[in-house]
Amino acid sequence: MSRFLKNSALAAACAAAVLLGACSSTPERPKPTALEALPAASTSAKPVWSQRVGGSSLPLRLVVAGDAVVAASEDGQIAAYDLASGRERWKGTAGGRISAGIGSDGRYASVVTRDNELVGFDNGKEIWRKTLRSRVVTAPLVAGERVFVQGVDRVVLAFDAADGGKLWTFQRAGDPLTLLQPGLLQPVGNTLWVGVGPRLVALDPLDGTARQDVVVASPRGTNEVERLADIVGPAGRVDNALCVRAFQTSVGCIQASVVSPSLRWSKAQAGSQGVAADAEVVVGADVNDRVLAWRFGSGDVAWRNDRLAYRGLTAPVIVGGKVAVGDSEGYVHLISRDDGRTLGRLSTDGSGFSVPPVATASGWLLTLTKSGQLEAWRID
């Protein structure tokens, strides 16, 4: 179940216990749908390589940066591996447990600890550490020799990746209740798109000024919880279009143009995980783990797959013309992007996933389980 945080003038005070208690009388979640029989000629995959990263129950992050993959574990261990071979390139430690996943460009990396410290690394060696005012659950973004970070208070900060010098702060007044779930920091060209409540805001990465913004969802409800519609990650990017989920409200795509950004379409769907997109479809799972695909151009429904209901799905990813989505039992399901048929199933260590699968430019699939098994798969 997702958690929430209440803002105050001095600090973010946790209201999760109260809100979760209010939900304690909700019906027990149905049992996961049984695995369906696979077709005779099902799609298969074999691990190309694997590594042990360290366990995590948190939604940390797996980052592909050029020809490297960078991962972090909840206990603060970070490491970079050669994407082709899995060979370790460097490793380091944050010196404490991590509250938000890792951001990296392959050389520079950054994580946030539970003590609200933003830690910067150069090839795995700690080079600076900064104390933040707000708790962070969204993984930092490292790009252009800068580190961008967003707190649960929706404040966005930028730091110099080399020395930790603070470059700018962006803050916009918002609703008093915020979502304790990873949000969105997404570069598109020379613009940083940030989720601020139900809006996507375009920031100048050099000075933090807001260029434009687009409303993705219109929150509705009788109380603060029902009106929560924060943008959650990951997003699906197709050239200059960005497709995102507004928490428990809708899925939509925007034209991420700085000159005249606009909402291309928005469709109602109650869900809490991010979406995937390519030039054909946008794919996301609803609150009951029913997978739906919309036509990228129009937003019309392309297909629906109900055979993974209640299986605790991750956000999907599109790789090699297939949709890949992990579940709570550690399976990765391969679905046809064209019609939603189940094509195959990959089996990991059974511990489930703290991060969604990640696709590489070469068409490989990367998975990181809760117990810390990192694997690179080549899809047949």
CORRA-V211125 format. One line per field, one symbol per residue. ss: DSSP state (H for helix, E for strand, L for the rest). burial: b if it has 24 or more other ideal C-beta (glycine too) atoms within 12 Angstrom, else e. A space follows every 10 residues. Layout:
ss: ???
burial: ???
//
This chain:
ss: LLEEEEELLL LEEELHHHHH HHLLLLLLLL LLLLLLLLLL LLELEEEEEE EELLLLLLLL LEEEELLEEE EELLLLEEEE EELLLLLEEE EEELLLLEEE EEEELLLEEE EEELLLEEEE EELLEEEEEE ELLLLLLLLL EEELLEEEEE LLLLLEEEEE LLLLLEEEEE LLLLLLEEEE LLLLEEEELL EEEEEELLEE EEEELLLLLE EEEEELLLLL LLLLLLLLLL EEEEEEEELL EEEEEELLLE EEEEELLLLL LEEEEEEELL LLLLLEELLL EEEEELLLLL EEEEELLLLL EEEEELLLLL LLLLLLEEEL LEEEEELLLL EEEEEELLLL LEEEEEELLL LLELLLLEEL LLLEEEEEEL LLEEEEEEEL
burial: ebbbbbbeee ebeebbeebe eeeeeeeeee eebeeeeeee eebebebbbb bebbbbebbb bbbbbeebbb bbbbebbbbb bebeebebbb bbbbeebbbb bbbbbbbbbb bbbeebbbbb bbbbebbbbb ebbbbbbbbb bbbebbbbbb bbbbbbbbbb beebeebbbb eeebbebbbb bbbbbbbbee bbbbbbbbbb bbbbbeebeb bbbbbbbebe eeebbebbbb bbbbbbbbeb bbbbbbbbbb bbbbbbebee bbbbbbbbbb bbbbbbbbeb bbbbbbbbbb bbbbbbeebe ebbbbebbbe bbbbbbbbbb ebbbbbbbbb bbbbbbbeeb bbbbbbbbbe ebbbbbbbbb eeebbbbbbb bbbbbbbebe
//
